[in-house]
Amino acid sequence: MKLRTRTLTAAVFAAFLLFPVACGTADIAALVQTLGGAASSIADIEGNSNLAAKLKVDTTAAADAVLNWKSGTPATEVIEALNLVQDDLDLFPVGSEATALIDLAIGTTEAIITEITSKAPAASSVAVAHVAHRAVTLTKPPKNAAEFKKQYQTIIAANPQLQKYALK
């Protein structure tokens, strides 16, 4: 089963990033909430209620920061909030059964940070430089919550042992 997960992970995640530029802040905020809810559910299922609660709080704060941000203005607060979400996601063990699902959330978060950084003045990006512990880039990151859910469910469909992590 692990081989199937690794094969799917390799197929879904690649070495370059292509995030759609046409995302609005409401779409990005909904995407942050969706990936946070999915990751929080995984933490709950794995018995880590503290991480589940932290993910809910941090993704809500990040989604609010995204909604309050305007393209072309400093994105310091947004990037800091998204870095907290990424730090939370890094707390999942790499060998976890749900690694492919967490990698989707990490890669999506990285794509969102890249997108927002590209639309903010350079000074705000430098001010919040962050090094992820676990870097994941997606060939086609989801641009909205519906696409995230679709990719998430595709991973589950290819790995029946992950059925318990299915979104409700």
Secondary structure, DSSP 8 states (H G I E B T S, - for coil): -HHHHHHHHHHHB-SS----TT--HHHHHHHHHHHHHHHHHHHHHTT-HHHHHHHHHHHHHHHHHHHH--TTS--HHHHHHHHHHHHHHTTS-TTSTTHHHHHHHHHHHHHHHHHHHHTS-HHHHHHT----SS---BSS--SSHHHHHHHHHHHHHH-GGGGGG---
